[in-house]
């Protein structure tokens, strides 16, 4: 965390004041710079060079001054760079890190620093103007979208970062939908205003059109692309200009002054019009502010105080009726301090978010575990968000999901890969716990089982119904939905002696990453690794090598197909076995039908014929459904999961001494017969593909897509580039990044996202079967 230019020690830089002589090292030369006393209008937003705040100094304010926020965006929009600047200006790091140099605080994994991308979310805690900000920097790559999902689940607000030259991109839409799902208020930051082809107007229009939301322009840029040099605060009519005071243009000091008509008549008129438009927008969305405008301003919007306008914007943002829009350039150190101010002004405190379950727990502990890391020395570190009550070290807590009590030994405050120990954690905060061996992503943690039962009783009493003790199982905080993997491959250790070590490593990685699935191949006994994409599996393979020291071998990547049925069919099966002195006899008849309708699911819809449901004992129902579900895990044709089927149990006869295991086995075998009779259809994953390509290489990219069974849906214009939106089977996209780079001389980029599963044609299905059987 503590870094400095060159190889000098941390103590090399010392200063008593920002406005005095200090030593500045650059490469191997030592220079003494004199900094003159600044004008009072110049603001210094950070601590003096050489003085870095300790994590122990983080303020612990009232819950109303806490902000839990996430930084979310498309890949390469500038999330990590923006986070780095926030830490620098708040005084918690000494020098500015760079993603390209691999020395940022939040990208601390070796894989992140090598690739220049964020792979796993990183949490940091810092303070800004007596506000405590718990910030999570999330990945932008589609393979790691689960990281974004589980972080948004526990956050109160978000900053959506946009590339001002590209506007809304593919992954921007995905993370925006995730924020909508959890009803998270957010603000927009148009980053890279200094980039070539940056356009404030284009970016705002894309937010309006693609995200279907109302942008509130709180800032206007002064210049664009190479001419970008500052911004204007539309609310206060102030001009903010960054003025470097030395060779080191770190953006700490800037001038903020009232914009006058004499300064720039055209800019003044533009800002005046923008402010009037903003006031009209806010008045339309907020009744309280509308009354103020009609009652006091007398049609003169200049008389409306900035604080009243800010309060109205805050109410609108919390109600998610519109989103504030700010701009800047994190890499060029412009616009980040006003963004921090906007986070404290417009995003909600934990007590401003409505959580219905809090009234049942009152002041008792209620927390959600949302992420797990493994530390070689301390074991599993579990990230928790406390909603009510408080956490203290050396205390016992009850995990409702796992129905177990665990002892938490220590509490840690996170700062990326660094942590400090803290004595307690109050409501609304996020921290790391040490000692929770069973807790995983999505688990609800309370102080005791009695506390969970009491909360369930209160909820039941208020709802006018009685709840039993077992009702605590349903009284959980909502977890995180994990999408099904689309890629899989075999993974093998270098020798059988390392198999146990590999199994342990995969167990730890699965607990850290819920989107990673590991299962054994029933035919060969090999271990199958299932992931969200090529990059996901590549990262897992690399982590096993670096972190666990195991040189594993990966088989070729394969596609996770699905199976479904074409027709309705019935089958009967009889199981009659004598084990020891007991006779197990079951006769089952089931009917399977293809399901029609929206939303594919691998879970079968099970129903019972009237004569069966009347006579069926409840204890047998679980055994029957277990048998049906297990038979759908591996289809009869290629062993892929079966989806979109309805199952009806037509008849069931069970001998009195028959065990539930035998009932499950008989029903499962009967299901396999019925599925084979019904005719099996293979389904392949269909991907949404978005390619950003220049006009010169458009035809080559389109011709290549045609060879890949791609269906072009739309070709959009984005500044000087073209955006191709298409649907392409995943099987045709293996190694596509290398091909696209060759076709476009490395200028094009693309994103892939699972759209749905579609049926293979009979010719393609036949070819796939031959390949799987080794005939081709």
N, C-alpha and C positions, 0 to 999 in steps of 0.2 A: 504493500500500500504506500509506504513511504519511499518515494523515488526522487532522484535528483539528476540533473544533467551531468554527464561525465562520470568519473569514478571517485568523486570526493565523498567524504563521510557526511552523514546527516548534520553533524555539528558545524560543517563548514560555513553554512549560511546563518548569520545571526543579525538581528536588527532590533532596535528598540522602538522604531517608529517607521511607518511607511514613507514619511516625508523626511528622510535623512539619508546619509550616505550608507550604501551597503555594497557587499561584495557580490559580484555576479560572474559565474564561471561559464565559459563557452569553449568547448573542445579543450585545448590545453592552455589557452591564454586567459590571464586574469586581468579583468578591467575594473576600475572603480568608476561608477556612474554617479552623478549628482542629480537628484530629483528635486526640482524646484517646488516650492509651496504651491499647491493648486488653488484655483478659484473655488469659492465656496459652493458654486453650482455643480462642480465636478464631484461625483459620488464614488466612494470606494466601497465595493460590496463584499470584500473578502478580507481575511486576516492578513497581517503583514507577511512578506516572504520570509521563510525560515520558521515561522510559527504555524504549526499544523495542529488543529484541534484534536484532542483525544476523544475517543468514543465515550469515555467516562463523562465527558462534558455535555453529552446530548441531553437536551432539556426533557423534562418529564412533566409536560403541562396538563392542564385540564383536558378532558376528552374532546371538548369543542375546538381545541387547537392542535388536534392530531389529523394528519392526512395520510390515508393508505391509498397509494396510487400505483398504477402500472404504466409502463411505456410500451405501446403496441404499434405495429406498422408492418408494411411489406418489407421484404428483405432489402437491405442496403438503403433504407430511407434515412438512417442516421440516429437510430434509437440509442445505441451504446455511446456514440459521440456526445449526444445531448446529455445523457446520464453523467458522463465524465465531466462535462462542464458544470453541471449542477453541483457535483461534489467539490470541484475546484473553487467555485465562487462561494460556496458555503464554508470553505476553509478546512475541509477534511483531507485534502491531498495537496501536496506541494507543487507538483508539476503536472502539466496536461498530457495525458496519454493519448495515443493514436491507434486506431484499429489496424491501420496498415503496418504499424511498427510492432503490433502485438503486445502493447504494454498498458492497456486500459484496466481499470479496477475490476469491472464486472465480467469481462471476458478473461477468466483466469485459467480455464482448462487449456491444456496443450493443443488439443484439436481446434479450439476456438481461435487461438493465437496464430496457428499455422494457416487456417483457412480464412481468417478475417470475418467470421460470422458468429452469431450467438447461437449456441446449441442448447444450453440449459438456462433456465431463468436464474437470475442472481438477485438477492435482496440486499439492500443497503439502507441504513438508518442515519439521518442527519437532521440538523435543525436549520431553519431559515426564519429570521425575524421572530423568534420566540414561538415558532410553530415546529412541531416535530413531524418530519416526513418519513414514512416508511415506504420506500420505493422498490418496485420490482421491475428489472429490465428483462423483457421477454424475447424469445426468438422470433424471427420473421419468416423462416423457411417452413414450407408446408409440411415437411416430414415431422416437425416438432410442434405441431399445432396443439397437441395435448398439454404441453407446457404452458401455453397461453391460457387454455381453458381452465386449468386448475388454479392458476394465479388469479384470473379474473373472478373466480368463485369467491375469493376471500377479500377482494379489494372493494373500496368504496367509490373510487373514481379512476379515470384513465386519461392519459394524454395520447392522442392519436397523431403520430408523426407522418408527414407526407413529404415526398420529394416534389418540390415546387415545379420541376420540369416535367414530371410525369403525372401528377394529380393522384387520383384513386387508381390503385393497381389491384391485381388479382387477390393477393393475400390481405390487402386492406379490407376488401369486402368480407373475407372470412372472419378476421378479427372483429370487424364492426358487428357482424351477425352474432358473434360470441358475446360481445358487450351488450347487445340488445337482449340476448337470452337471459342475462343476469341483471338487466335493467340498471346498467351502470352509467351515471352521468359522465360526460367526457368533454374535453376541449381539444381543438385541433391546432397543431403547430406546423405551419408550412415551412419546412426546413430547406436548406440548400438554395436560398434566394440568390446566392452569388454564383450559382451554377449556370453554365451556358444554356440558353433556351429556357431559363426559369421564367415562369409567367404566373403572377399572383392571380390575375383574372381567370386564366384557364384552370388553375388548381381549385379556386373557389367554385367555379361553374361545374367542375367534375364532382365535387362534394355534393352540390345541390342535385345534380342529375342522377348520379350513380348510387349515392347513399340515401337518397330520398329524405333529406333532412334540411333544416333551415339554418344556414350559416349566419352568425352575427359577427360582422367585421369590427373587431375591437382595435385593430392596428392596420395601417397602410404602410407599405415599404417606400423608402426614399431611394429610388433607382432599382433596377433589376439586373440580374446577371453580373457582369463586371462592374457596373456602376452602382451596385447595391452598397450603401454606406450607412444606413440607419433606418429608423422607422418613426411613425407618428402615432401616438396614443389617441385614438378617435374619441374616447370617453372624456379625457381631460384636455384634449387639444394641445398636448405637449409634444415637442420634437425631441427625439432621443438619438444622439450621435455619439458613436464610439470614436475616441481620439487616442491613438497610441502615444504614450509618453516616453517610450524608449524603443530600442531595437526589438524588445520582447512585446509584441502586440497580443497580450493575453486577454484583452477585453474586460479587465477589471474596472477600468475607469471610463466613464462616459459622461457626456453633458446632457442634462435634461432641462429644457426651458420651454416656456410658452411659445407656441407658434404664432407669429404675427403676420398680418397681411403684407407688411413691408418686406418680410424675409423672402417670401416666394409667393406672389399673388396666385399663380396657377395651383400650387400645392395647397395653399390655404383654402381656395375655393373647393378643391377636390375633397379635402378633409371636412370642410363645413357641410358639403352635400352628404358625405358618408355618415357624419354624426346625425344629421336630420333623418336620413334613412334608417339608421340604427334606432333612434328614438321612436320612429313610427312602427318599426318591427316589434320593439319591446312593448309598446303601448297596445299593440294588437294581441300580444300573448299574455300580458299581465294586467289584470283589472285594476289593481292597486296603483300601478304606475300610470295607467290611463287616466284615472281620476286626478292624479297629480298634474298631468299634462293639461287636461281640460280645465282644471281649477286654478292653477297658479301661474302657468307659463304665459297665458294670454297669447298663444300662438307664437311666442318668441322662445324657440327652443334653447337659445343661448342662456336663458335664465335657469334652466334645469340644473341643479347641483350634480356634480360627478358622483358623489356618494349615493345619492338616490338612484341614479342610473345603474351604478354597480350593484346595489342591493336588488334591483329588479332583474338584472342579468343573472345574478346568483339564483334567484327563485326560479327563473325560466330554465336555467341549466340543471338544477336539481330535479325539476319536474320533467326533464328530458323533452321539452318542447322545441328546443333549438340548441345549437352548439356554438360557443365562442370560437373565433378564428384568430390566431396570432401568427406572426411570421418571424423569420430570422435565418441565421446561418450558424449552426453549432460549430462547424469546423473553423469558421472565421471568427468565432467568439462574439457573435452579435445576436442579441435577442433572447438570451437564456435567462438573464436576471428578471426581465419583465414576465417571462413564462413562469418562473418560480413565484412571482407575486400573484399571477393569475391562478396558480394552483391553490394558494392559500385563500384567495378571494372568492373563487367560483366553484371549487370542488367541495364535496360534502365532508363533514366530520363524521366519525363512526356513529354518533348519537343522532345524526340526521337521516340515517338510512333506516327504513322500517323493516324490522325482523319480527314477525309475529310470534315466534317461539320464545322470545326473550321474556315476555310477560309470564310464562309458565315457570321459568327458572328463577325469576326475581333476581336476588343477589348471589345465587349459587353459581358455581363455575359452569360455563358452557363454552367449549372451544372446538375448533375443527382442525384436524391434521390434514395439511394439503400437499406436503412434499416431504420426501425422505432423501437424505444423503448418507453415504457410508464413509466414516472416518476410520483409518487404520488403527488409531489409538483409542478413540472414544466409542467406536461402534456406530450404530445408526443414530443420526441426528434428525429429529423430526421437526419440521416447521409447523407451528400452530398459530392460528388467529384466535384471540380470546374475544368472545362476544359479550360475556357477562361474568361477574365474579373476578377472581384473581388467581394467578399461579405462583407458587413458591417452590424453591428447591427442596429436595428431601421430602416431598409430599406424595401420597398415594392418589392416583386418579383411576377412574373407571372408564374403560372403552366399551361403549354400548354395542358397536358393530361386532367386536370380537368377544363380547360378554366376559371380559377379564379385567382384573385389577392390576395395575402396573405402578412401579415406584419411579418417579422422576428424580434423578440425582442432581442435575444442574440446569440452570437457565442461561442461555447465551444470546447476546445481541449480535445480529449478523451484519457484517460489512464485507460482502462478497465472500472471499475465502478466508477472511479473518473474523474472529469472534472475541467478545469479552464477556466475562461472567457478570450477571446482574442478580440482585437480591429478590426481585419480584417482577411480575408482569401484570399490568393493569388492563382493564377492559379497553378494547379498541386497538390494541397493539399486536405486533407480529414478532415472534422470537423463535429461537431454536431450543429444543429440549434434548437432554441427554438421559439415556436410561430406559426409554420406551422401546422394548424389544419387539412388541407385536403390532403396534400402531402403523398404519399405512395410509396412503392417499385416500381422503374421503371419510375417514373415521371420526365419529363424534366422541369427544372426551368431556366427562363431567367429574364432579368431585367424588361421587360414590354411587353405588347402585340405588341406594335409598333416595338420593337426590333425583335420579332419573325417574324412579317410581312416583315420587311426590309431584314432579313436573307433569307426568302423564296423568296423574289423578286430577291436578288442577285443570288441565286442558279438557279432560273428560267431563269434569263437573261444570265447567263453563259452557261446554257444548251440550249439556243436558243428558249425558250418557255416562255409563260406568265403564271404566277401563280396568282390565286385570293387570297383574304384575307383568305378564307376558307382553302387554301392550307397549312396554318400553322399546321393544324391538322395532316398532313402527315409528317411534318418536325420535327420529334422527334428523340431523341437518342434511340437506340435500348434498349428495356426493358429486362426482364428476363423471360424465358420460365418456366412455373410452371407445373410439371407433375401432372397427375390425381391421386387422392388418391386411395389406394387399400383396406383399412380397413375402416369400419364405425361401430358406435355403438350409442345407444341412451344415452342422458345425461339429468338428471332431478335434479332440486333443491330440498332441503329438504322440502320446502313448497311453495305454490303459491306466498306468500309474497316476496320470494327471486327470483322469476322468472325474474323480471326487472334487479336486480343486476347481475344475471347470464348472461342475454342478453348483458349487458354492458361489462362484463368481456370478453365474447366471441368476441364481436366486437373489443375490444382492442387487444386481442390475434390474431385475424385474420389479423389485420393491421400490427402487428409485424411479423407474420408468414404467408406468402402467400400460403404455401402448406397446411395449415389448412382450411378446408371448413366446414361451418355450414349451415344446411338447415332444414326446417320444414318437418315432415312427413305428406303428404297430407291426409292420412287416419286417423291417430291417433292424429295428432297435436303435437306429441313429437318433441323435438329438436334432430337432427341427427348430430353427430360429425364425420367428415371424415378426416383421416390422412394417413401418409405414412407407418405406421407400428405399431406394438404393443407398442414399446418403445415410439414412438412419442405421441400416445394417452395417455399413462401412464404419461408422463411428463406434458402434457396439464392439465390432471386431477389434478396432484399434484400442479401445479402452481395456478390453480383456488382456491385450498384449502389454500395455503400458502400466496399468494399475494393478494387475494380478500376476503379471510375469508369465503368462501362458501363451505359447505360440500355437494358435489354433489354425485349422484349415477349414475354409468355407467351400461348400459345394456351389455349383452354378445357381444364380438367382432364378427362382421360379414364380409363376403367377398363382395367386390364391383364387382359383375358380370356385364357382358354386354349382350346385345341381338343383333341379326342380323336376316336377312331373308334368306330363302332357295331358293325361286322361285320369278319370276316376277309376279306382280298382278296389276289389275286396280280396281278402285272403284269410285263411283259417290255419291255425297251428295247434298241435297237441304236444304237450311235454309230459312225459310219464316216466319218472325215475324213482328208484328206491335208494336212499342214502342211509346206511345203518339200518335201523329198524323202523324208519319213517318213509312212507310213500308220498312223493310229491307229484301231484297230477293237476295240470292246468289245460283248459281248452279256451282259446281266444279267437275272436273274429273281429277284424278291424277294416274300416273303409278309409281310403285316402282320396282326397280331391285337390286339384290345383286351386289356389286362392286367387281371386281377382281383386284388384283395388290398389290404392296407393301405399307406398311404404313397404320396402322389402324387409323381411325379418327371417332369421334362421330358427326362431322359436315357433314350433307348430301350435296351431289353435286346436285344443282338444275338447271334444264334446262326447256325451254318452247317450246311447239310445235310451228311450224311456224305461224299457224293461230292465236295463242294466242299472241306471241311476237309482231306481227305487229299491233294488235289492243289494246294492254295492255297499259293503262296510267302509267307513271313512278311512280306516287304517290301510286298506288296500289301494286307495286312490293314489297315494304317493308312489307306491311301487309301480302302478300302471303308467303314471305320467313319467316316472324315471326311465322306464323301458322305452317309451315312445321318444322321449327327448334324446336318449343315448343313441337310438337308431338313426336320428337325424344328424348326428355329429359327423358321421361318415356315410356318404351316399353309396349306392350299390354299383355305380359305374366306375368312378375314379377315386372314391374315398373322400370327396370334398363335402363340406356341409350342405345339407338340403334346406332350401328356403321356400317360403310361400306355399305351404300346404296346410289343409284342414284335415284333422283326423277324427273319425267317429268310432268309438268302441261299440260294436253291434251286439256282441255277447261275450260273456265271461263265466266260465265254470271253474271253481276252485275246490279241490279236495280239502277237507278240514285241517289236515296236518301240514299243508303246503307252506313253505317259507316264502317271505316277500321277495327274496332274491330270485327264486324260481319263477314267481309271477312276472317279475321284470324281464327275466331272460326269455320267457315264452312270448310276451308281448313284443319285445324287441325283434325276435326272430320272425314273428308274424308280420311286423311292419316291413322288414326287409323283403319278404315275399311280395307284399302289396306294392311296394315301391318299384320292384322289378316289373311287375305286371303292368303298372301304370305307364311305363315308358319314360325314360330319363332324358332330360335335356340339360346340356352343359351351358352355364352362364359365365360370361367373362366380364371382368371389371372394365367399365367405360370411363375414361378420364376427361375432365375439362382441361383443355390445353389453351394457354394464352402465350402467344409469341410476340415480342416487341422487336421489330426488324425495320431496317431502313428501306426506302423505296427501291434502291438499287438491287437489294437481295430478296425482295418480296417474291418474285416469280420462282426463284430457286427453292425457297421455303415451301411455297404452295405445291410445287411439283413433287417435292419429297413427301409432303403430307398425303397426297393422292395415292402414293405407293404404299402408304401405311394404313390404308382403309380409313383415312380421316374424313370427317364430314365438316366442311367449313360452315360455320354458323354466321359469322359476321367479320368484316374487316373495318376497323375503326381508325380514325386519324388521331395521333397524339403528337402535336407540334409537327416536327419534320419526319416523324416515324410513322409506321403503320402497326396496328395491333390486330393480330389474327386470333380470333376466338373460334375454337374448333372442338369437336368431340372425337377422341381417338382411342381405340382399344389399347389397354396397358401392355398387352403382349407385343405390340408393334413399337413400343417406346423404349425398349432396352437399349442402353448406350446412345440415346438420342442426343445427349448434350455434346458428345464428341462430333457427331455428324453435323449438328447445327453450327457448331463453331467452324467446322471446315467449310460449310456452304456459305457462311456469311463473314468469313475472315475474322471471327471472334467478336463481331459487333452485336449479335442478337442475344436476347435473353428469353427464357421461358419459364412458366410455372405449370405444375400438374396438380390436379386435385380430383379425388374420386367423385364421380357424379352418380353412377348407378351400375347395375349389372344388366347386361343384355344377352339375349340368346345367340349362340353360335349357329351359323348356317350348317346344314347337314354335311356339306363338303368340308368345312373347317373343323366340325366336330369329329368327322372320320379321320382327318389328318392328325388331329390332336391325340386321338386314341392310339393311332399307329405309332406316334412319337413316344407316348408314355409306355407303350409295350415294347419299345426298342426295335420296331420293324422298319423305321426310317432312319 
